[in-house]
């Protein structure tokens, strides 16, 4: 009975490893959070934004949501959830200072 339990546990782990192999995506949501932090012009404000993102688990939430949802969907469908759809049009606005 012990051998059967060990064998079934090994089989389950092996099957899970086969299912989950190379399910690595672009981590686009985490990259968006990181790029928002980099977009702060003043280095002192950037440091404060970074600390706030660390205290409030912004990076952790972004990484977990990428791992659990975004990368899995991207892996199985081949489409990134953060990219534009074929019928969407990119527009640019001219802002004067």
Legacy VTK file of the C-alpha trace (Angstrom):
# vtk DataFile Version 3.0
C-alpha trace
ASCII
DATASET POLYDATA
POINTS 97 float
0.000 0.000 0.000
2.873 2.381 0.767
4.446 1.726 -2.613
1.158 2.453 -4.367
0.856 5.815 -2.578
4.433 6.734 -3.472
3.965 5.660 -7.067
0.723 7.587 -7.443
2.305 10.685 -5.872
5.244 10.471 -8.266
2.854 10.008 -11.201
0.795 13.047 -10.174
3.912 15.187 -9.796
5.206 13.989 -13.162
1.907 14.809 -14.877
1.797 18.269 -13.274
5.349 18.939 -14.390
4.462 17.975 -17.951
1.407 20.213 -17.945
3.190 23.236 -16.477
6.393 23.164 -18.525
7.454 26.358 -20.269
4.337 28.263 -19.322
6.379 31.440 -19.204
4.957 34.534 -20.782
6.110 38.100 -21.159
5.024 39.240 -17.682
3.450 42.263 -19.336
1.441 43.380 -16.313
4.518 43.328 -14.063
6.442 45.178 -16.756
3.690 47.822 -16.896
3.966 48.389 -13.136
7.749 48.589 -13.438
7.539 51.016 -16.379
5.125 53.209 -14.438
7.665 53.374 -11.637
10.435 54.223 -14.128
8.326 56.969 -15.694
8.606 59.147 -12.590
11.066 61.872 -13.573
12.411 62.927 -10.204
14.647 60.273 -8.657
13.429 61.073 -5.127
9.799 60.738 -6.140
10.708 57.524 -7.951
12.220 56.177 -4.747
9.020 57.031 -2.863
6.876 55.380 -5.525
9.099 52.298 -5.334
8.765 52.158 -1.534
4.992 52.571 -1.722
4.837 49.793 -4.318
6.861 47.565 -1.987
4.820 48.376 1.138
1.528 48.008 -0.713
2.186 44.737 -2.492
1.884 46.152 -6.023
4.772 44.153 -7.463
3.658 40.971 -5.721
0.092 41.336 -6.946
1.307 42.043 -10.481
3.622 39.018 -10.487
0.992 36.677 -9.053
-1.666 37.866 -11.507
0.807 37.415 -14.364
1.693 33.911 -13.226
-1.849 32.773 -12.493
-3.839 34.439 -15.250
-2.060 36.498 -17.890
0.843 34.192 -18.731
-1.329 31.083 -18.755
-3.818 32.674 -21.162
-0.943 33.984 -23.276
0.654 30.542 -23.347
-2.470 28.630 -24.362
-3.973 31.178 -26.786
-0.796 32.750 -28.132
-2.278 36.222 -27.587
-1.091 38.762 -25.098
-3.997 40.189 -23.107
-2.418 43.633 -22.987
-1.997 44.059 -26.746
-4.501 45.758 -28.997
-7.199 43.855 -30.819
-7.136 43.872 -34.639
-9.922 46.465 -34.906
-8.428 48.867 -32.364
-6.570 51.910 -33.619
-3.688 53.547 -31.818
-4.149 57.286 -31.451
-1.627 59.864 -30.358
-2.434 63.191 -28.772
-0.341 66.306 -29.216
0.204 68.025 -25.886
1.743 71.488 -25.787
3.606 72.779 -22.782
LINES 1 98
97 0 1 2 3 4 5 6 7 8 9 10 11 12 13 14 15 16 17 18 19 20 21 22 23 24 25 26 27 28 29 30 31 32 33 34 35 36 37 38 39 40 41 42 43 44 45 46 47 48 49 50 51 52 53 54 55 56 57 58 59 60 61 62 63 64 65 66 67 68 69 70 71 72 73 74 75 76 77 78 79 80 81 82 83 84 85 86 87 88 89 90 91 92 93 94 95 96
